């Protein structure tokens, strides 16, 4: 357990540093969007490209793994919406709550954390879940959220798809997969630039998570009852990984070509806290951002315990 804590504590400590920097106004609120832009458009794409280029294509695009992940995500989405709807939480807010229940913080936190725990082989399955969540889970939840308004689900889906196509992460993963398939390499100064940007992704992304969480809390304008956000955080941290493990184990017994290692990786991905950027998305679409921010904050705080405990259950022994 000590070896696992040696990995997880620094990751969550950097998130706390970002939160405290925002709260104590060491980091101006106006700087947070810039940090987020740097991570999303420069650092993370380079990191994901490097992992993608060093991973076999079938690990990135395994149809069995993608299918398992999407089935679990869909179950989590509709289950979360069903239990969330009440006079205070309408379909738009329930849909964004379902998104944070099914969409882990894989890009900003998950890939580097799992690589630190399990080695570079963990990058492939984790990156595959990013593709599934960006293209399917987020688009579905945004479309469902738009059904609450006048625009309708189709308009919401088109808007979500347009945002997905402008997201640099899938393109960086696709480019890395192409380099892997064609056995291409970057050389010289370009390789150095990509490596430096990729190396900066982990600390800056973790710090940014904390800053974004603080910013989201500053823009909440009403009190959210505990029962409107804590159950969703529990679904994210407990129900989601349990569902992935159970359905994955059944699929393996039925002969699905999913290895025990791959199943462990995506189970740990499911146990990650909610994606912090969903709070910005909820704000943009006019959802109850206060509720979404509280779900993300609760899942991030509790994940230090639940994620670490799951890693102990798996008896993970990080490399020295």
N, C-alpha and C positions, 0 to 999 in steps of 0.2 A: 504493500500500500504506500509505503514511503516513496518508492520510485514513481508511482502514479501521481502522487501529490506534488512531487518535484516538477512534473510536467504541467498539471492542471492549475496549480496555485499561481504561477506567473501569468498564465493566460487570463485568468479571472482578475488578477491584480491589476493588469493593464486596463481592463474594462473599468475597474474602480477608479483608477487614476484619471481616465477620461471624464468620468462622471464628476469626480471631485474638482477637476480643473474647470469644468463648466459651472459647477455650483459655487465655487469660490471666485468666479470671474477672472481666473488666471487666463483662461481661454475665452475670448469674447464670443458671444453667441453668433455674431456675424461671420466668424471664422469657421464655424462648424460646417456650413454647406461647402466651403472650399475644401476642407479636409475630406468630406464625403466624396466630392468630385474627384479629388486626387486618387483616393482608394479605388473608386468604381471605374474610372476611365484610364488610369495609368498603372497603378501598382498591382491590383488584383488581376487584370487581364494578362500582365506579364507573368505573374506567378502561375496562373492557370494554363497559360500557353506552355510554360516550361514543363509543368506536370503532364499536360496533354501530350507534348512531344516525346516525353519519356515513358509513356504508358501504351501498351498494346491497344489497338483500336477496339477490339472486342471487349476489353475491360471498360472502355468508355461508353460503348453503345450496345452492351449486352441486352438483347430484347427481353430475356427472362428477368433480369435484374430490374430493368425499367418497368416492365409489366407489374412485377411484385410491388415496387415502390408506388406506382400510380394507383393500383387497386387499394392499397392501404391509405394513400392520401385521400382518395375519393370517399372511402368509408369515414375517415376522420372529419372531412369537410361536412358531409351531410349529417353525421351524428352531432357534430358541434352546433350546426345551425338548428337542428331539431331541439336540442336541450337549451339553446340560448334565447330563442324567441319568447318574448314576454311583452307586456305593455311598455316597458322602458327600452327594450332592445328590439328594433325592427329589422327587416331583412337586410338592409344595407349594413348596419352595424354587426348583425350576426354573421354576415358573409365575410367581413374583414376579420372578425373574431375567429372564424373558421380558417381563414388564411394563416393567421399567426399560430393556430393549433397544428396546422399541417406543414408549414414552411419553416424549416430550421434555419439557423444562421450558418449555413454551410460554407458560403463563400468567405465571409469576413472572419469566421472563427473555426468552422469545422474542418476544412481541408488542412490548414497548418497544424491544428491540434491533433488530428488523427494521424497525420504523417509523423508528428513528434512521438506519438504513443506507439504506433504500429509499423512505422517505416514507410518508404515511398510507395509500396504496393497498395497502401490504403487510398491513394489519391484517385485511382481509376473509378472504383465504385462510388466514392464520395462525389466526384465530378459528375458522374452519370445522374445522380439525384438532383444536382443543380439544374441540369438541362430539363429534367422532367418537371421540376417545380416552376421554373421560369416560363416554360412554354404551355404547360397544362394547368397546374394547380392555381397559379396566380391569375391566369386568363379566365378560368372557370369562376373563381371567387369574385373577380371584378364584374364579370357578366351577371352573376347572380345579384351582386350589390346593385347593379344598374336596373334590375327588374323592379326595384322599389320606387324608381323615379319615372319620369316621363319618357326618357330616352329609350328604355327597353334593353333587353339582354343583348340583342344583336349589336346595337350601337356600343354597348359596354365591351362586348367581346372584341369588336374592331379596334376600339381604343386601346384595350389591353394588348392586342396583337401588335399594334403599331408601336407601343412602348417596348414590347419584347424585342421587336426587330431593331430598335435603337439601342438596346442594352448591349454593351460591349462584351459581356462575359460569354454568352454563347458563341460569338464570333471568335473570341480568343481560344475557346476550347476547340472549335471546329478547325481553326488554323493549326493548333497543336496536334490535333488528330491527323490532319493532312501531312504534317511533317513526320509524324510517327509512321503513317502508312507508306510514305515515299522514302523513309529513312533519310530525311534531310536534316541539316544542321545549320545553325547560325554561326558566323565566324567574325572574328575581329572586334571592332568597336561596337557593332550592332549587338553582338552577343553580350558584351560587357554592359551596355545600357539596359538591355532586357533583364539581365541578371541582377543589376543594382536595383532597378525598379521592383522586380519580383521579391527581392530580399527585404525591401522596405514594407511590403504589403502587410505582413503579420503584425508587427508592433503598431503601425499606424492604423490599421483596420480595427484592432482591439481597442485602442485609445478612442477611435471615432465612435465605436459602439457605445461606450460610456457617455461620450459627449452628446450623441444623438438621443440617448435615453433621458439625459438631463433636460435637453431642449424640449423633448416631447412633453415632459412633465410640466414645463413652464407654460405650455400652450393649452393646458386643460382648464376648462371653465366651469365644470360642474362636478359634484361629488358622485362617484361611482360606487354603488353597493358592492360589498365584498363578493356576494354570490353572483355578480355579473362578470367577474373577471378571474377569481381564483380557480373555479372549476375548469376554465379553458386552459389555464396554465398547467393544471394537473393532467389534462388530456394530452397536452404537448409533451410533458416530461415523463409520463407514466403509460398512458393508454397507447400513444403512438408507437413507442419502441416495443411495447409488449405485443401489439398487433403485428408489427413487422416481423418480430421473432417467431410468433406462432404461425402466421401464414407462410413465412419463409421455410420453417421447419416442415410444414405440411407439403409445400411444393417440392422440397428436397426428397421427402419420402415417396412422392409420386414420380420421381425421376427427373425433376427439373435440374438442368446443369448449373446449379448455383453452389459454389463451394462454401464450406463452413466459415472461411475467412471473409468472403464477400458478405455473407449474412451478418457476421459480427460487425463489419464496418458499417453497413447501412442501418443496423439496429442502433449503433452508437450515434450515427447521424440523426436518426429519429429522436434520440434522447437529448440533442442539443437544444439550447433555448431558442425562442422564436426569433425570426429575422428582424433585426432592429429597424431596417428601412421600411418595413410595412407601416410604421407610424407616419412616415412622410407620405406614403401612398394614400393612407386613410385621410390624412389632412387634405391632400389634393382633391380627393373625391367627395369631400364633405361628410365623412363618417364621423362617429364619436371618437375622436382621436384620444381623448382622455382615457376611455375604456381600453383602447388598443395599447396605449402606452403602459397602463397598469398591468396588462397581461404580459407584455414583453418584459417589463421590469421584474415582475414576480417570477417569471420563468427563468430569467437570467440569474437572479439571486439564488433561487432554489436549485438551479442546474449544477451549481458548484458541488452540492451534496449528492444529488441524484445521479449526475453523469459520472462523478468519481466513484460512487457506489457501484454503478453498473460496470465500470472498468475493472473494479475489484472482483466483481462476480465473474467476469470473463477471465480473470487471472492474467491480465495483461502485464507483461514485463518489458517496459520500455528499454530500448537500447541505451547503453551508457553514453 
